[in-house]
């Protein structure tokens, strides 16, 4: 069962996925979707991925939601080296005109997260096993438990493919004092669109910037404000649908009694977006 909430709104960002390659009518109805930019299958407890040639060396976003629902992200690329694929975290050129350094080290240009033997090579791409990297605590995520691991409890649970996103659900086993526990972890690979034109951050305004929240500062950061990519499809109209709506996937774990309240909370944003010039349309689909 899945719950898909179509809305152009600003909420639940760290917990939900954003799909960008769907095709919609002016009324917001889905008419077509592009082929996934990645593919994957779960076989006998191992996760095998298919990397199309079109996604090789293309930047993508790798996210992780783990301990205490901590949300981490890295911009990564897959590169081919001989008969292997290498997954690298790369520094990012910001549209504000500076390099965003890795691990606060301006001399560090890339960080190798995983090396994967190519199991099968065909005309459209490469097949490889990514399982071990998903369980590797040395990759460098921000919120990793220091408790001893219990590998017997580690498990890949499932994989979901969207238009421009590959979602992975798994669990990690830990020894916490005298108890053995499991921690749910979710990974996503997301295709990145072309960069937006930046809107510069200013500490005197109540914006979030790329990496920090706004506080009491005496100087200004060089950063862009964090915002959704909402662009009018009909720029000559006072109110228009967006070129691309924002798509939210709601977890089926939300109890039924709370779903009307989640929906009502998001609907509170609708007047603000209409005032900003966007014709919004809210649909809750339950399959």
KETOR-838223 format. One line per 8 residues: number of its first residue (from 1); for each residue x, y, z of C-alpha. Coordinates in steps of 0.5 Angstrom, whole numbers, plus 500, padded with zeros to 3 digits. Each point is the difference from the previous one (the first is absolute). Example, Ala and Ser with C-alpha at 12.3 -4.5 7.8 and 13.67 -1.06 7.14 Angstrom:
<atoms>
1	525:491:516 ~ 502:507:498 $
</atoms>
This chain:
<atoms>
1	500:500:500 ~ 503:507:498 ~ 497:507:501 ~ 502:505:495 ~ 499:507:502 ~ 500:505:494 ~ 501:507:502 ~ 504:506:499 $
9	502:502:507 ~ 505:501:505 ~ 500:495:506 ~ 503:493:502 ~ 506:501:495 ~ 505:496:504 ~ 496:494:500 ~ 497:499:493 $
17	502:499:493 ~ 500:505:494 ~ 499:498:493 ~ 501:504:495 ~ 499:496:493 ~ 493:499:500 ~ 496:504:495 ~ 493:503:502 $
25	494:504:497 ~ 499:507:501 ~ 495:497:506 ~ 505:496:503 ~ 498:493:497 ~ 506:495:499 ~ 500:498:493 ~ 507:497:499 $
33	506:498:504 ~ 507:500:497 ~ 504:493:501 ~ 504:500:507 ~ 507:502:500 ~ 502:494:504 ~ 498:493:501 ~ 501:495:505 $
41	497:493:503 ~ 501:497:506 ~ 502:493:500 ~ 502:495:505 ~ 501:506:505 ~ 505:503:495 ~ 498:507:497 ~ 502:500:492 $
49	500:506:497 ~ 500:502:492 ~ 503:506:498 ~ 498:503:493 ~ 506:503:496 ~ 496:506:500 ~ 501:501:508 ~ 507:499:500 $
57	504:506:502 ~ 493:503:501 ~ 500:504:507 ~ 494:497:504 ~ 498:501:508 ~ 501:494:505 ~ 496:501:506 ~ 500:496:506 $
65	495:500:506 ~ 502:496:506 ~ 501:501:507 ~ 495:505:504 ~ 497:501:493 ~ 507:504:498 ~ 500:502:493 ~ 507:500:496 $
73	501:502:493 ~ 506:499:495 ~ 501:502:493 ~ 503:494:496 ~ 502:498:494 ~ 501:493:497 ~ 507:499:496 ~ 502:494:496 $
81	507:498:501 ~ 502:494:496 ~ 495:494:502 ~ 498:504:506 ~ 495:505:502 ~ 502:505:505 ~ 495:504:504 ~ 503:507:502 $
89	498:506:505 ~ 502:506:496 ~ 501:508:502 ~ 495:504:497 ~ 500:506:496 ~ 495:505:503 ~ 496:505:496 ~ 502:505:505 $
97	507:500:497 ~ 504:495:505 ~ 502:493:501 ~ 496:497:505 ~ 506:496:504 ~ 500:492:502 ~ 500:499:507 ~ 502:508:501 $
105	507:498:496 ~ 501:505:494 ~ 505:496:497 ~ 496:493:500 ~ 496:500:494 ~ 497:493:500 ~ 499:494:505 ~ 499:493:498 $
113	494:497:503 ~ 500:493:497 ~ 504:496:494 ~ 495:494:497 ~ 502:495:495 ~ 496:500:493 ~ 496:493:500 ~ 497:501:494 $
121	501:505:494 ~ 496:501:494 ~ 498:506:495 ~ 496:504:505 ~ 504:500:506 ~ 503:496:506 ~ 497:495:506 ~ 504:500:506 $
129	499:498:508 ~ 499:506:504 ~ 498:496:507 ~ 507:501:504 ~ 500:507:499 ~ 493:501:503 ~ 503:497:506 ~ 506:503:501 $
137	501:505:506 ~ 506:503:497 ~ 497:504:494 ~ 499:506:504 ~ 493:502:502 ~ 499:505:505 ~ 496:495:505 ~ 502:493:501 $
145	499:496:506 ~ 507:499:504 ~ 497:494:503 ~ 503:493:498 ~ 497:497:494 ~ 496:493:500 ~ 500:498:492 ~ 495:494:501 $
153	495:506:501 ~ 502:504:494 ~ 495:499:494 ~ 498:503:494 ~ 492:501:500 ~ 498:503:493 ~ 501:504:494 ~ 496:505:497 $
161	501:503:493 ~ 497:507:498 ~ 501:504:494 ~ 506:504:502 ~ 501:496:507 ~ 503:493:503 ~ 497:499:507 ~ 503:495:504 $
169	498:497:507 ~ 504:496:505 ~ 502:499:507 ~ 506:500:504 ~ 501:496:506 ~ 504:503:506 ~ 501:498:507 ~ 498:505:505 $
177	502:498:507 ~ 497:493:502 ~ 495:501:494 ~ 500:498:493 ~ 496:505:495 ~ 499:502:493 ~ 500:507:497 ~ 496:502:494 $
185	504:503:494 ~ 498:503:494 ~ 504:502:494 ~ 499:503:493 ~ 503:502:494 ~ 497:506:497 ~ 501:503:493 ~ 502:507:500 $
193	497:505:495 ~ 504:506:497 ~ 502:505:506 ~ 496:506:501 ~ 501:507:500 ~ 502:502:507 ~ 497:504:505 ~ 505:503:504 $
201	499:499:508 ~ 500:506:504 ~ 500:499:508 ~ 496:506:501 ~ 494:496:497 ~ 497:494:503 ~ 502:495:495 ~ 504:493:500 $
209	506:500:497 ~ 504:494:496 ~ 502:497:507 ~ 498:504:506 ~ 494:503:503 ~ 500:508:501 ~ 502:502:507 ~ 503:506:503 $
217	506:502:495 ~ 504:506:500 ~ 502:498:493 ~ 497:497:493 ~ 502:493:498 ~ 501:499:492 ~ 494:495:499 ~ 494:499:496 $
225	493:500:504 ~ 497:493:500 ~ 494:500:496 ~ 495:496:495 ~ 501:500:493 ~ 494:503:498 ~ 499:503:493 ~ 494:503:497 $
233	498:496:494 ~ 496:506:497 ~ 505:506:502 ~ 495:505:497 ~ 494:498:505 ~ 499:503:507 ~ 499:492:502 ~ 503:494:497 $
241	501:493:501 ~ 507:499:501 ~ 505:497:494 ~ 501:494:505 ~ 496:498:506 ~ 503:498:506 ~ 498:492:502 ~ 500:498:507 $
249	500:492:502 ~ 497:499:507 ~ 502:494:504 ~ 494:495:500 ~ 503:499:508 ~ 496:507:501 ~ 494:497:504 ~ 493:501:497 $
257	497:504:506 ~ 506:505:498 ~ 499:501:493 ~ 495:505:500 ~ 504:505:504 ~ 506:499:496 ~ 496:502:494 ~ 497:506:503 $
265	507:502:503 ~ 502:500:493 ~ 494:504:497 ~ 502:506:505 ~ 505:501:495 ~ 495:501:494 ~ 498:507:501 ~ 508:502:500 $
273	501:497:494 ~ 494:503:496 ~ 502:507:503 ~ 507:499:497 ~ 497:498:493 ~ 499:493:500 ~ 494:496:498 ~ 501:494:505 $
281	496:493:500 ~ 500:496:505 ~ 498:492:499 ~ 501:494:505 ~ 501:494:497 ~ 499:493:503 ~ 502:494:497 $
</atoms>
